[in-house]
Amino acid sequence: LRAITKFGHALGLAFQVIDDILDVTQTSEKLGKSAGKDVAAQKATYPAVIGVEASRSEARRLTNAAQNALKIFGKEAEPLRELANYLLIREY
């Protein structure tokens, strides 16, 4: 239970960081929702606080942490690892 909780926590944070990055780097058409809303609302997102490149690095770190939490499960957790990898390459 502890391992899957660590996975979920790290992956959830990675998802949020990536969502924040996409909000400032993609168009509304590509995202299928209004882009730039966080900037307009002056939200303290990862890109606003540490910049886009540092945010990408943080997303990679969190994704690695999520994947490391799955080591105990061996090959059976491969679909979850693939999900974590997908987050890093998604464009919308």
C-alpha positions in Angstrom: 0.0 0.0 0.0 2.9 2.4 0.8 4.5 1.9 -2.6 1.3 2.5 -4.6 0.6 5.6 -2.4 4.0 7.0 -3.2 3.4 6.3 -6.9 0.1 8.0 -6.9 1.4 11.1 -5.0 4.4 11.5 -7.3 2.5 10.9 -10.5 -0.3 13.3 -9.4 2.2 16.0 -8.8 3.9 15.3 -12.1 0.6 15.5 -13.9 -0.1 18.9 -12.3 3.4 20.3 -13.2 3.0 19.1 -16.8 -0.5 20.6 -16.9 0.9 23.9 -15.7 3.6 23.7 -18.4 1.1 23.0 -21.2 -1.0 25.9 -20.1 1.8 28.3 -21.0 3.3 26.5 -24.0 0.3 25.2 -26.0 -2.5 26.9 -27.8 -6.2 26.8 -26.7 -6.9 24.8 -29.9 -4.3 22.2 -29.1 -5.4 21.9 -25.5 -9.1 21.8 -26.2 -9.5 24.4 -23.4 -8.4 28.0 -22.7 -4.7 28.3 -22.5 -3.0 30.9 -20.4 -5.8 31.1 -17.8 -3.3 30.5 -14.9 -1.1 33.4 -16.1 -4.1 35.7 -16.4 -5.2 34.7 -12.9 -1.7 35.3 -11.6 -1.6 31.8 -10.1 1.6 30.6 -8.5 2.1 27.6 -10.9 5.4 25.8 -11.2 6.3 27.6 -14.5 5.4 31.0 -12.9 7.6 30.3 -9.9 10.6 28.3 -11.2 10.3 28.7 -15.0 9.4 26.2 -17.8 12.7 24.4 -18.0 13.0 23.9 -14.3 9.4 22.7 -14.3 10.2 20.1 -17.0 13.1 18.9 -14.9 10.8 18.7 -11.8 8.2 16.7 -13.8 11.0 14.3 -14.9 12.1 13.9 -11.2 8.6 13.3 -10.0 8.0 10.8 -12.8 11.2 8.9 -11.9 10.1 8.9 -8.3 6.7 7.4 -9.3 8.4 4.7 -11.3 10.9 3.9 -8.6 8.0 3.4 -6.2 6.8 0.6 -8.5 10.0 -1.5 -8.4 8.5 -3.8 -5.7 5.8 -4.9 -8.2 8.2 -6.0 -11.0 6.8 -6.4 -14.5 3.2 -6.4 -13.4 3.4 -2.7 -12.9 4.5 -2.0 -16.5 1.2 -0.4 -17.6 1.6 2.1 -14.7 5.2 2.8 -15.8 4.0 3.4 -19.4 1.4 5.8 -18.0 4.1 7.8 -16.2 6.2 7.9 -19.3 3.2 9.2 -21.4 2.8 12.1 -19.1 6.2 13.4 -20.0 5.5 13.4 -23.8 1.8 14.4 -23.8 1.0 17.6 -25.7 -2.5 18.3 -24.5 
